[in-house]
């Protein structure tokens, strides 16, 4: 019999065991990352003798500290370098624009042709300069490229341990039923009082608003993205109400860690200690500035309501 890390290709006899579903086949199999991650959770539970609620929370914090926290620090460093490079980048743009205009005039090109050449050459030159400075925009997306697949992988593995498998019924890991805490003693069923899903929604929304209040200004595209994220947070809360508490405990812990991480990385002393460069736009008193921005939004909202009346 193969381990749970193997998903069998020839579906002959369905075998149901607590926390897993597999197919009896001794010749063909492929390695499945979700099943392997579920096995690692089971191994950690057996080795540490921690209750499942503590293991899930400690594993979440450990994964965030090992993987996403260093990438978040790297992202903040790249963003600071990019901001410091903007004046120099503007000079290069102006010089390139002047050069393209002269060449296009000599060649009797139209304005549309000149703009097309300018856009093409600007993209090449800017990417080259950013690459030389070590702050290419592609590096800004390292965090979501790692965080999102990791979040999906852990979520699906906890789903499998909880006994939820698409297309068939399975039994949850027995210890998961009894090793919860507080009001959620059974981690294989949804939160009976919906506290964790609501806490998840609040944490996500606070995280979003923290980013919004930290902006000096925002474009229509940024506002559209922000509103989309707000709606997504509410939808995730509604979905979380029907999922096993083991998954929602992971989501809430991860979201809470992300919120704490974003708060800590706003302090100038912390940023200097981590090697993040000082930028002109960096607030010296971030939470005082956030409070001012929040009060300004309140005044704008109240004026809007007053005008409606």
C-alpha positions, -999 to 999 in steps of 0.1 A, spaced: 0 0 0 14 34 -9 14 64 14 -11 93 11 15 112 -9 6 89 -38 -25 95 -59 -32 63 -79 -41 65 -115 -60 32 -119 -91 36 -98 -100 2 -87 -111 -2 -51 -118 30 -30 -102 29 4 -114 52 31 -93 59 61 -95 87 87 -81 118 71 -75 104 36 -89 87 5 -69 67 -19 -73 40 -45 -59 4 -43 -33 1 -70 2 -11 -68 16 -2 -101 9 34 -111 10 65 -89 20 102 -90 32 123 -61 5 147 -49 17 178 -30 -16 182 -11 -14 146 2 22 151 11 15 182 31 -14 164 49 11 136 57 35 162 71 8 176 93 0 141 106 37 135 113 41 168 131 10 160 152 23 125 161 58 138 169 50 169 189 19 156 207 4 191 204 -34 194 201 -45 202 166 -55 238 173 -21 246 187 -3 227 159 -22 246 132 -16 280 147 21 273 154 26 258 119 10 289 104 32 313 123 63 293 115 55 291 78 49 329 76 81 337 95 102 313 73 87 321 39 65 352 36 81 375 62 116 376 45 98 381 11 77 409 26 109 426 39 125 421 5 94 437 -12 95 467 11 132 471 3 126 470 -34 97 495 -32 119 519 -13 148 516 -38 123 521 -66 110 552 -50 145 566 -45 153 558 -82 123 577 -95 140 612 -100 168 596 -119 143 576 -139 124 608 -148 157 623 -161 163 593 -183 127 595 -197 132 632 -206 165 626 -223 151 597 -242 120 617 -252 142 645 -265 163 620 -285 133 603 -301 117 637 -310 149 648 -329 152 615 -347 116 614 -357 116 649 -370 146 642 -392 128 611 -405 96 631 -411 75 607 -389 40 614 -376 32 620 -340 17 586 -337 48 569 -350 70 589 -327 49 580 -296 50 543 -306 88 544 -308 90 563 -276 69 538 -257 89 509 -271 123 524 -263 112 537 -229 102 502 -219 135 487 -229 156 515 -213 136 515 -181 137 478 -176 175 478 -182 180 506 -157 158 489 -131 176 456 -136 210 473 -131 197 489 -99 185 456 -86 149 467 -83 131 453 -113 93 454 -109 91 416 -114 107 412 -80 78 430 -64 56 400 -71 77 374 -54 56 376 -23 22 367 -39 38 341 -61 49 323 -30 22 332 -6 -9 323 -27 3 288 -37 14 281 -1 -20 293 12 -39 270 -13 -16 240 -5 -21 242 33 -58 249 30 -64 219 8 -43 196 30 -63 207 61 -95 202 41 -84 166 34 -75 160 70 -109 172 80 -125 145 58 -138 167 30 -130 152 -4 -145 162 -37 -168 136 -52 -168 112 -22 -173 109 15 -144 103 39 -138 102 76 -119 131 93 -88 123 114 -103 112 147 -81 134 169 -93 165 149 -128 160 163 -117 164 199 -86 185 198 -101 219 193 -103 246 220 -127 272 235 -160 271 216 -146 252 185 -138 218 201 -144 199 168 -121 212 141 -137 190 114 -170 209 113 -178 246 107 -174 271 135 -208 267 154 -209 304 165 -193 319 133 -167 338 154 -137 328 134 -152 336 99 -163 370 112 -129 376 128 -113 366 95 -134 392 77 -126 419 102 -88 412 100 -88 412 62 -108 444 61 -85 462 86 -55 451 66 -70 465 35 -79 498 51 -44 501 67 -30 501 31 -56 526 19 -50 550 48 -12 548 42 -16 562 6 -11 599 0 -33 596 -31 -49 569 -51 -59 564 -88 -92 552 -100 -76 518 -108 -63 515 -72 -97 524 -59 -113 497 -80 -88 471 -68 -94 482 -32 -132 478 -36 -127 444 -52 -106 433 -22 -133 445 2 -160 425 -16 -137 395 -18 -131 397 20 -169 395 26 -173 366 1 -145 347 18 -163 352 52 -195 337 37 -176 307 23 -157 303 56 -190 298 74 -194 264 57 -159 251 58 -141 231 86 -128 251 115 -93 237 109 -91 256 76 -106 288 91 -83 287 121 -54 286 96 -69 314 75 -75 336 106 -41 330 121 -24 338 88 -45 369 83 -37 381 118 0 375 113 -2 395 81 -19 424 98 7 424 126 35 422 101 22 452 81 19 472 113 54 464 125 69 472 91 56 507 93 78 517 122 109 536 109 132 520 135 121 485 125 127 494 88 162 507 95 171 476 115 159 454 86 180 475 61 150 491 43 162 525 29 148 558 40 125 574 14 111 610 12 75 597 15 82 575 45 61 588 75 81 594 107 50 589 128 30 563 108 1 558 132 -3 595 139 -5 600 102 -30 571 98 -51 587 125 -52 620 107 -60 602 74 -89 584 92 -103 616 107 -101 632 72 -121 603 57 -147 606 85 -151 644 78 -154 637 41 -180 610 47 -200 633 71 -199 662 45 -211 638 19 -240 626 41 -249 662 50 -250 672 13 -273 643 6 -298 655 31 
